């Protein structure tokens, strides 16, 4: 079936995961013809840095062949327990350690080095830093991924991390808006509900996000969490009150808003992939993460295209979202290093050696 403008409008907002160490031919085809805006990389896609760089080079070639904007190549590389890549890349400690050291220069330098290494592999967006305030010791999913239990210290290091990544040409993403730090459930497995009033959200959850926006962060990722002080019935990802009214209008965010993965049970078990995709775009999200398999990318895309064909206002919203994501893709084109010797030298740079030694010394003192 021939593609039409609605197919490409829908594809321009989908960022997907896939299985294997080689990009499937169907995924390359979707990048080439505009049915997929980019990919997110997981451990299942990585055998070695050189293999990953060459995989990304294939994605870039597919987009070029189809005269598309460069693909978005994203990864969750926070440090600590959330790191898709390990040695020979720099292995950063959990962000909580940086909050405890409370040295903004160190945070900035560490994330700059990480950004330079990610850029060498062709990764253009890091889904970091976590801007959640770890205000609940029973939280099963955030914990030491957060810089601090203090919102203002957290904000300081969120900004330093954004600046570090940006200095190396990698786009940061502050997550999980408007804050996942006080939940007692993991949104991968269930739908958390926070009953705080708006005053509490303003005081604790929002300061790091306000700081990230003021620092010009390229993107923000939503939380699959219900915030009853703003919207009683819907998780943030699907809430226009949160994404459009709070994030866009009140906080003034003009960058790309990513949904968290639509396969997570907090939304998938209640709405399914297709309905979640439509609801997320209606709420104000610009880029939809569909991380499990390539069939689900298409399920989401077909639902978006079908809705756009019958609803002009939705088609306009889809066009706005895709335009925002396309501008982001064009601002940071992947440039993977595919020569083995040149890539190997990246891990042995003077900056890498010095920072690793400094982090070891800090850890021994703490």
C-alpha positions, 0 to 999 in steps of 0.5 A, spaced: 500 500 500 502 506 498 504 511 503 500 518 504 502 524 508 498 521 514 502 515 514 509 520 514 505 524 519 504 519 524 511 515 523 515 522 524 513 521 532 515 514 533 522 512 536 522 505 537 526 499 540 528 492 536 531 486 537 538 484 535 545 486 534 543 488 526 537 493 524 532 489 521 531 490 514 524 492 515 526 497 520 531 500 515 525 501 510 521 505 515 527 509 517 528 510 509 520 512 507 519 516 514 515 511 518 520 511 523 523 517 526 529 514 530 531 508 535 532 507 542 538 502 544 538 497 549 543 492 551 540 487 547 542 491 541 550 491 543 555 486 543 561 491 542 562 499 541 564 498 534 558 493 532 554 499 535 557 504 531 556 500 525 549 499 526 548 506 527 551 508 521 547 503 517 541 507 520 544 514 518 545 511 511 538 508 511 535 515 512 540 518 507 537 513 502 530 515 503 532 523 503 529 523 510 532 527 516 537 524 520 534 519 525 534 520 532 539 515 536 537 515 543 539 511 549 538 510 557 545 512 559 544 515 566 550 511 570 549 506 576 544 501 575 541 504 569 547 504 563 546 500 557 553 501 555 559 498 560 567 498 559 570 500 555 566 506 556 566 510 562 562 507 568 559 513 572 557 511 579 549 513 581 547 520 580 546 520 588 554 520 588 554 526 584 549 529 589 553 527 595 560 530 592 556 536 591 561 539 586 557 541 580 564 542 576 565 534 577 558 533 574 559 537 568 565 534 566 563 527 568 557 528 563 561 531 558 566 525 557 560 521 557 557 525 552 563 525 548 563 517 548 556 516 546 557 521 540 563 517 538 558 511 537 552 515 534 548 516 540 545 523 539 540 523 545 541 521 552 535 519 556 538 523 562 539 526 567 533 524 572 530 530 575 526 526 580 527 528 587 528 522 591 523 524 597 520 517 598 525 512 601 521 506 599 521 508 592 522 502 588 525 505 581 528 511 582 532 511 589 540 513 587 538 514 580 536 521 583 541 526 585 538 528 591 532 528 596 533 536 596 530 539 590 534 545 590 541 540 590 537 536 585 536 542 580 543 544 581 546 537 578 541 536 573 543 543 570 550 541 570 549 534 567 545 538 561 550 542 560 556 537 560 552 533 555 550 539 551 558 541 551 559 534 547 554 535 542 549 530 545 542 532 547 539 531 554 532 529 556 530 531 563 525 525 566 520 523 569 515 529 568 513 532 573 516 527 578 517 520 579 521 520 586 515 519 591 512 513 588 511 507 592 510 503 585 514 502 579 510 504 573 514 499 569 509 494 573 503 498 575 500 505 575 502 509 581 498 515 584 500 521 588 495 525 592 499 531 593 496 538 592 499 543 587 503 546 592 507 540 594 508 539 587 511 546 586 515 545 592 518 539 591 517 535 584 518 541 580 524 545 581 529 541 578 524 541 571 524 548 572 531 549 572 532 544 566 527 548 562 531 555 564 538 551 562 535 550 555 534 542 556 532 539 549 527 534 551 523 532 557 520 525 558 513 524 562 512 520 567 506 514 567 504 517 574 497 520 576 498 526 579 491 528 583 493 535 584 493 536 577 489 531 573 485 526 578 484 520 572 490 520 567 497 519 568 501 525 566 503 522 559 496 522 557 494 528 561 493 535 557 493 538 563 500 536 565 503 536 558 500 542 555 497 546 560 503 545 566 509 543 562 508 548 555 504 554 558 506 555 565 513 552 565 514 555 558 518 549 555 519 549 548 523 543 546 521 536 545 516 532 550 517 524 550 512 519 552 516 514 557 515 507 553 508 506 551 509 498 553 510 499 560 504 496 564 502 503 567 499 505 561 499 499 556 495 494 561 489 500 561 489 503 554 493 499 550 499 501 545 494 504 539 490 508 544 496 510 548 499 513 542 493 517 540 492 520 547 499 521 548 499 526 542 493 529 544 496 530 551 501 534 548 507 529 547 511 530 541 515 523 541 512 516 543 517 511 545 515 504 543 521 500 545 519 492 545 518 490 538 517 493 531 510 490 530 508 495 536 511 501 532 507 500 526 501 498 531 502 505 534 503 509 527 497 506 524 492 508 530 495 515 529 495 515 521 487 513 522 485 518 527 489 524 523 485 522 517 478 523 520 480 529 525 483 535 522 485 538 529 489 531 531 493 532 524 495 539 526 497 536 533 501 531 529 504 535 524 506 540 530 509 534 534 513 531 528 516 538 526 519 539 533 522 532 533 524 533 526 528 539 528 531 536 534 533 530 529 537 535 524 540 539 530 544 533 532 545 528 526 549 522 528 556 521 526 559 514 529 566 513 528 566 506 524 574 505 524 576 500 530 583 504 531 580 511 531 574 509 536 578 505 541 582 511 542 576 515 544 576 510 551 583 511 552 583 519 551 587 523 557 580 526 559 577 519 560 583 517 564 583 523 568 576 523 570 576 515 572 582 516 576 578 522 580 572 518 581 576 512 584 579 517 588 572 520 590 569 513 592 575 511 596 574 517 600 567 517 601 
